[in-house]
Amino acid sequence: MGIFTILTLLLLTSCGTAKFVPTRDVCTVEKHWKDSIYQVKINGRKISPHWFLEDDALEVAYILSKQNKCVSM
């Protein structure tokens, strides 16, 4: 084998993509006990101190799941 062939093989085998590992963390949207506002949590922990309207909280959970931060439930 020539040096060009060896370099080509090394280039092709080293440029493989990394294995995708899905997260096991769970996103939840929990309603305030009194008001119609919601908080987004990952594994029971608040992602922020802010409360959201229902549609906004669902959108935040959806975006987090698309970024593989959590699995939306």
N, C-alpha and C positions, 0 to 999 in steps of 0.2 A: 504494500500500500504506500501511496505517496503521502507526503506531508499535507498536501492540499485535501486529500480524502479524509485523513485523520482529523484535521481542523474542522472540516465540514461536519463530520459525525459528532465531534464534541460540541459544536455550536448547536446542532439540531437537538441533541439530547439534553443540553443544559438550559434550553429555553422553554421547558415544559411549564405548564401553569400549575400553580399551587392548588392543593386539594381544598375544596370548599367544605367547611365544617359548619353546619347549621347550629345556631344557638339553642340552648335548652331553657333559657330565661323566659319567663312568662310576663307579658304585658296585661295589666288589668285596668279597667276604668271603674272607679268607685264613686258613687253618688254621696254627696254631703248628706248628713243625717236629717238636716232641716231644709236646706235650700236646693234649688235645681241647678247645682253646680257640681263639677266632677273633677277628680284628681286622677292623674295617670301614674301607675306604679309598675315597677319591674320587680318581680319576686317579692311583692309586698312593701317595697321601699319606694317612697315618693321620688319622682324624677326631678321635681322642683316644688317649692312651697306654693306655687300658683294654682288656682282653681280655674277651670275652663267651663264654657258652655258645652253641652253634650256633643254637638257636632264637631267642635274644635278638639275636644278630648279624644274622640274617636279618630279624628284625622292625625293627631299627634301619635297615637298608638299605631296607626297604619304606617306612618312614616318610619317610626322606630322599627317596625317589623320588616319593612322594605330594606332598611339599613342593616338587617340581621342583628339588631340590638336585643330583640326579644321576639317571641312568638305571640301573636295577638290572639286573645281568647274572647 
